[in-house]
Amino acid sequence: MLLEKIKEPKNVKELSISQLEQLAAEIRQFLIEKLSITGGHLAPNLGVVELTLMLHYLYDSPTDKFIFDVGHQSYVHKMLTGRMDRFDTLRKYKGLCGFVKRSESEHDVWEAGHSSTSLSAAMGMALARDLKGETNKVIAVIGDGALTGGMALEALNHIGHEKKNLIVVLNDNEMSIAPNVGAIHNYLGKIRSDKHYQKAKDELQYLLNKIPAIGGKIAKTAERLKDSLKYMVVSGVLFEELGLTYLGPVDGHDLNKLQEVFQQANNVTGPVLVHVLTTKGKGYSPAESDSHKWHGITPYKIESGQVLKAVGPPMYTEVFGDALIELAEKDERIIAVTPAMPGGSGLMKFAARFPGRMIDVGIAEQHAATMSAALAIEGMKPVFAVYSTFLQRAYDQVVHDICRQNLNVVFAIDRAGFVGPDGETHHGVYDIPFLRHVPNMVLMMPKDENELRNMMKTALDYNDGPIAIRYPRVAGLGVEIDAEMKPIPIGTWEVLREGDSATILTLGPMIQVAEEAADMLKRDGLNVRIVNARFIKPLDKAMLLQLAADKQKMIVLEEGSQQGGLGSAVLEFYSEHGIHDLAIRIMGIPDEFIEHGSIKEQRQEIGLTSEQIAAEMIKLMPRRRRSATGQR
């Protein structure tokens, strides 16, 4: 096998094109086998095997910079740069990251878990290269889905203006996570489908080269003729009008054609866009036939393609989607908005039921937020379904366009808290700090799937401004579901367990961890009260004052940033009310990024476990109580 001989990029350069074709087949088989056990981003990586091989065949990493947009399609790159023996640890705790990771290898020069950043990074590296007087290549690989992101278009505009030498590889597979939408997608479709453009362009170039060097008017006329051809064949010619030399489209699975087009790109002065057509899931029929499902996949059976999933209660995402359908049946003003995440956000059934009320804007969170604001102004009830980590990308729009105008936009914030194998780029742990301090925002989190449904009713009945529900990437608890959804009074908490020794104030999935800790403490003679602080904003002021009057020791527990989170809000409240004599311990995520692994392992790493909570509570107790429980 050739694959066994690939220890570093120079080994790829030693092969012939026919050997590269054999290596491509071996890489696909390796990925199919390994990811059937670990899970991961299968379809995107199967689609870029030949492209990645050709980049390492023609260029010299890490001197030449390979910048992968998003980074989840870098598995082949990892294999070719000495990390093949670590694939059994992919996305596991302390194992190989599912994205590009600079600490893993010198060949990983840029990190990203969000899309549309590669072109800006490439521009920065090209500028730095020229300022340092170096001559290396800078190559950005971006998908057609990521190209819909506004940041990518901003970068293209600047790249075309500066005319720096860099190569943009447009990996065009007609998909991001969901099928792409929008004018850019349709424009690329024109280029993909036009068989005459490249031939006509090449023939005209040949004729122009035959014109003697008589200069002046004839040469200028010839250039105008060439430009006119572009408009006759493909309307707009977006990339060349932006200042990039356009090459392609080329079959991204044909190594000979890839070699030819990149050699052409190397001879161009200034920025070049190489348009590469690939098939997502290439080489594995289940992934080719449903690349949406196989974009990011859990373990599966190779022969059948059957995905191995645990049987149990539905995920919170599914509960959200079903509840939204029920509510939309009764209110035609309800509109779902998603930034290219209809499947991940649980909206596929909604889209099937209400196709005209399901708006997928592509990878464009900023646009989605501001569009939702305008929908609200016009009397609609927009529900912006978005992952917590992606909502970060629309922060200005949340503040400026929604909260400032106090508009009735509902935020359905999925993946709140730890997300496990996707790691630090995808954890939803910062939305509480960046939302709760914005005026007019209401922010809540359910303790179980039934409360999530009731919060959906609460949010869509609320008419006094923006309101957000955050929920985790886990299955529900299997609790009984109310026959009818009912609103929850805004800003009210509930006591789930009475206790006269101390209080744990918590929310969401940490309630179950708190219950376990309370059981441990009860065995030691401590009766701990547990409060479901389901409204992060506004706080339940009456209950906070009662807790202060009870003089109980308190732990505020949250699976979110400790700085600026629920615990901070509680301390601010007591400070504002001149209450300074309470013993309060905040337990949350510290001021550091937590890497990939299971959610259980991530909690253990930072001490968000029932054992640690019990230990911290005992430390808070007066010495006489600690002595009674055997503590010294």
Summary of the structure (lengths in Angstrom):
residues: 632
radius of gyration: 27.7
end to end distance: 63.1
largest distance: 101.9
contacts: 2210
relative contact order: 0.08
helix: 46%
strand: 16%
